[in-house]
């Protein structure tokens, strides 16, 4: 791995939840970072300028995924690219096309700039949506979501993620770009950006009283810092290749509310399941061994939940508890 100082890397969609953490870690390690954002002057990107090392080594570039010229400018002269920008929506028009064309544009710009490696942020959504998977089968990097099933169930997020990732592999192969992919599950942990993103809303609704019940479903979780660390690790590890599942554990929503209620009993956390007629949904099996083989260690999910709530308190998204008790100690 060449020395970091003097290395220039581009992070697309730099103001996003995961991307902000990637920018933070890259700056801390001494990289010079170019972050693409739609509008560098927008207040919602202000948190990036506050990061340690940002004044010296961060440039925010105005770029749009569908504007090849703007991406080319941002990526020119870079050693590496972290492509994290992606629309998060259930609207097929807004999800699929920008994700696919945007990804191809980034890869073409990376090929033109002759970057050393590109790390692409995909999703578990491209991996596990498959009605024909045996319940005992372990979800790993060889699994792909069933596109027809995603289409028929109108799951455009998973459809878009799978199509964009497939396009990325095809394009990278054709253009000779060294591509490595991370497939994170639902991401939790402290927010650097000022606004609440989709994955954090998932927890916020249990703390505000807006959700009176929890769903009979399971979800895999991972800490946002772990996702960012995994991006940097596979960028810096020459032998890294293919896809990497980034997940710490799968919990039933009932387990999530239980952990939250234990850690933060002062909030109106729901205790009732919205569907008590069907049996409790079972967690799927997955493996994160591929990242662990690179020496990676995951933050326990309890810690993720704790830090998520603490961050929401600090950001003023939920009221601070009024009790004067001793601070809670977490036992694992």
PyMOL commands that set and color helices and strands:
alter all, ss='L'
color gray80, all
select helices_A, chain A and resi 17-29+43-49+54-57+68-75+92-112+124-126+147-152+156-175+198-208+224-236+253-263+289-292+301-314
alter helices_A, ss='H'
color red, helices_A
select strands_A, chain A and resi 8-12+32-37+58-62+80-83+117-121+179-184+186-188+213-214+218-223+242-246+249-252+272-273
alter strands_A, ss='S'
color yellow, strands_A
deselect
rebuild
show_as cartoon
